Amino acid sequence: MESLPGDMLRRILSRLSDARDVAACSPVSRRWREATAFIPSIHFLSKALQGGGTPADADILRMVSATASSLEDLSIHCPFSGRSLAPCLALCGRSLRSLDLRVDFFDGGLDCVNLYEGLESLKLWHPP
């Protein structure tokens, strides 16, 4: 795997979007961990990380910060703190185009979404 050309590695990783898959690639090697920075889309589903557990805000922030320079699409469909959203958006800069949030509970912090100019698509929903 280490002899795989960089272009090919980035192309393979760019097809990943599930946070669980991204997390599984990071420990393969230092080179693979660094290449996850080119993933354009991350989806945190309700069973996003190890053991099917729900990722903590710190897990979400860590993964978003690792891919922030190229992240275009961010979906969070698991419980998280709205207060963690502002740092995530700030890390993404102008690359983020689509934001899809499942809001299970509101603890403030979502007001920053209105201020984010780069978004082309914003979905906020609350499950019944």
N, C-alpha and C positions, 0 to 999 in steps of 0.2 A: 504494500500500500504506500510505502514511503517513496517509491519510484514513480508513482502516478503523477503525471504533469499537473502543475498548478491550475491551469485552465480547466482541465477535466475534473479535478477535485472541486473547484468552485461551482462548476456546472452541476455536478452531482448534488452537492450540498444545497444549492439554490432551489432544488426541487423539494426540499423538506419544508414542512410548515408546522407539523405537530411538535409542540415543545418537548414531548417525551423523546421523539426521534433526534431532535437537536441535542438534547442532554446526553443521549446515548453516544453520539458522535464525538463529543468533546474529549472524553478520556482516551480515545484511540491513540492519539499522539499529540505532541505540541503543535505540529503542523496542521492537524485536523482541527484542533481547538482554535487556532488562529484563523483558519479558513471559515469557521462558522460566522465570522464577521460579515460575510457576503450573503447571508441568508436574507432574502427580501420579505419573508412572511413568517410570522410566528402566531400559532393558535394555542392558547392555554385552555384546554377543555377541562371539564369537571374532574377528570382522572388524569391530569396532565403529567405528573412526575412519578418517581419511583413508588412502587407498591400501590399504585392507584390512588395515592393520597392527593389532597388538594395542595397546590403550591402556595407557599407563604408569600407575602408581599416582597420579601427579600429575594426569593427565588425568581419572581417575575422581573424585578428590577435588575437583578444580575444578568439574566438572559437577554433582556432588552438592551442593557448597556453593552453587552458583547456584540450585538448585531446593529447597534444604533446607526452606524454610518450608512447602511444600505437598507434598513428596514422601511418597507413601504406599506405593509399591511399588518395590523396588530388586532387580534381578537382575544378577548379575555372572557371566558364563559365559566368562571369559577369564582367563588367568593374572594374578594380582595378589598382592600381599603381604598376608597376614593382618594384619600390623601396621598397615596403612592402614585397616583396617575400623573400629577404635575411633573415629578422628576423623570418619569418615563418619557413623557412628551418632550421635555427639555433635552433629553439625551438624543432623541431622534432628529432634532433640528427640522430641516425642511424636507427630509426624505419621506416622512410618513404621509401617506395619501388616504388610507382607509383605517378607521377605528371602529371596532364593533365590541360593545361592552354589555355584559349581562350584569345588571345591578340588582344583587340579591338584597342588599341593605344599603342605606344611604348614611354615610358618616361625614358628609361634606367633601370638599376637594374637587368635585366635578365641575365647578365653575371655570376651571382652567380650560375646559374643552371649548367653551365659547370664544376664548381668546386665541385659540390656535388657528392660524391663518392658512396653513398648508393643506388642510384636510379637504379632500374631494368627496369623501363619503363618511358619514357619522351615523352609527346605529346605537341607540341606547334602548335596552329593553329590560323588562322585569318579568320573570316567570310568574305564572298564576299561583 
